[in-house]
Amino acid sequence: MIPLLFGPEARRKYGVFQPAIGQGSKGRGVVICDGLFDEAVCAHRALRFAAGSMAEARWSSLRFDYFGTGDSSGDTGDFTLAGALADAHDAVDELKASAGLASVYLLGLRLGGALAAQVAATRDDVRGLLLWDPLIEGEEVLARYDVSGPADESAMIEGFSLSPGLQDELRGLSVERTLAAYAGPLLMICTAANDGHRRLAAGHSHIDFREIEAPEAWSNTALGGMRPIPSAVVNELREWPG
Amino acid sequence: MSYGQRTRLTGILTYADPAPADDGPGAPCVVLLNAGIVHKVGPGRLNVELARRIAAEGFDVFRFDFAGVGDSPARTDGQDLSAGVLSDVRETLDHLERTLGHQRFIVMGLCSGADNGMRAAELDERIVGVALFDPTIDRTRRWFWEALKAKCRSADYLRSILTLRNPALRRRLGLSVPALESGDGEGEQPELYQVTYADRPRITRCLQSLVDRKVHLFVTFTGSWDFIYNYETQFLDVYPGISFADRLDLSFRPDADHAFLDAGHRRRLIDDLTTWCGAIP
């Protein structure tokens, strides 16, 4: 694990580069896009474990925090989806440079899945997309935190700020629309599949959809981050695309 | 920063801004500890906010992950968790002394981080201040009285007594008590929560040694801890033999939650901490 800072001076991000283990070819690279708010805190252990396990299968990876979240610069109120999308693009460039790769994969957990899909749909140096319990619609975030009113005031979510602007961005977020513009390899793993996931898989024949019985890495408990690590999911990720 | 002789630890330094003057002893360096297994950002990014606000008052602030937590790999030196945590704190202070020249430190922690901070301060004389948020504490006789008073303000409780449905009352009367439905694992506590001091004599000795060394203490309890702490001065009642004098800043925040997720409570905590840090000579 190599901690690093990357991105433009005005949007410095904290990331952890995990080089692939082993000799010979450079292997593959994967940028890991996290979820948001308490889900990111809870999923931290699982994503660290995933990065370590994938390194043994010759994956280099970069985990990172979006601007305004985690260990990255910026205040919580600075987080926007447009900004996070730019951060994910920066992370792709950083991993390609750090690992010496011409193209990479993207792995997105929850909201990170929606962002990863948007990045993959607009670049030609993304080899494949791995979605882990992805949000299908941004409205799911608002529903999960019971934010139902007009987007005219900030809501506080587990110590994080959900600004009116971010609420508007979430209302406009749709993975289904994004994937219409992406035809590359796609693995979607769900430990908590809903109708949205199944509908998405049914409508896109190129999605390799797998429902796996495993703990939800991202869901909250007393102080966060205490769920068992879903190693069954990680095993699927590290071996894909086979 | 990545450092450590035994295990590579990962931490983030927030430089004092404004930077301290070159002459004089300089302000102590503040070190933030993990709360349980939540990584170094803290619950709801508490540690990040603490670090930035305290640094803005002229203190270098360092937050790091214990081995096996967050971005620090698991230890391979064979130490058990209890000893390992203390090694990690010592290695961190050594590193900050070597690279930044700091010789005095203030350690802060929430929950198990508070207990670990207390343990570390007992062993390391470079620590001149300890801030404890919801540390381990014993109940007192008055705690039970205060809890009863609070319960009696609840109509549900009074109803359960009058209708003989109260489990404690039923046990006392020798009546059957309905079994609880099976839980969902919420009570599961990872090991890191179990390495701290648990008994009052041990904590008393620790606190006494800190007082003898004139270590400054900031101790605060939240309403989330009301199952063990429910009145302002309970801490003093638990340790009646210790003369904290003016080195103890004790507070009880009944409306605050354990992780200070509410912005107002968080702001007040940080304001109080920066004031307290500034008063340490």
HADDOCK unambig.tbl for C-alpha pairs under 7 A between the chains (distance, minus, plus):
assign (segid A and resid 38 and name CA) (segid B and resid 44 and name CA) 6.75 0.50 0.50
assign (segid A and resid 44 and name CA) (segid B and resid 70 and name CA) 6.90 0.50 0.50
assign (segid A and resid 45 and name CA) (segid B and resid 70 and name CA) 6.49 0.50 0.50
assign (segid A and resid 70 and name CA) (segid B and resid 41 and name CA) 5.76 0.50 0.50
assign (segid A and resid 70 and name CA) (segid B and resid 45 and name CA) 6.56 0.50 0.50
assign (segid A and resid 71 and name CA) (segid B and resid 41 and name CA) 6.16 0.50 0.50
assign (segid A and resid 158 and name CA) (segid B and resid 44 and name CA) 5.80 0.50 0.50
assign (segid A and resid 158 and name CA) (segid B and resid 261 and name CA) 5.61 0.50 0.50
assign (segid A and resid 159 and name CA) (segid B and resid 44 and name CA) 4.62 0.50 0.50
assign (segid A and resid 159 and name CA) (segid B and resid 261 and name CA) 4.11 0.50 0.50
assign (segid A and resid 159 and name CA) (segid B and resid 262 and name CA) 5.98 0.50 0.50
assign (segid A and resid 159 and name CA) (segid B and resid 263 and name CA) 6.71 0.50 0.50
assign (segid A and resid 160 and name CA) (segid B and resid 44 and name CA) 6.28 0.50 0.50
assign (segid A and resid 221 and name CA) (segid B and resid 186 and name CA) 6.71 0.50 0.50
assign (segid A and resid 222 and name CA) (segid B and resid 186 and name CA) 6.91 0.50 0.50
assign (segid A and resid 223 and name CA) (segid B and resid 43 and name CA) 6.85 0.50 0.50
assign (segid A and resid 224 and name CA) (segid B and resid 38 and name CA) 6.43 0.50 0.50
assign (segid A and resid 225 and name CA) (segid B and resid 37 and name CA) 6.82 0.50 0.50
assign (segid A and resid 225 and name CA) (segid B and resid 38 and name CA) 6.14 0.50 0.50
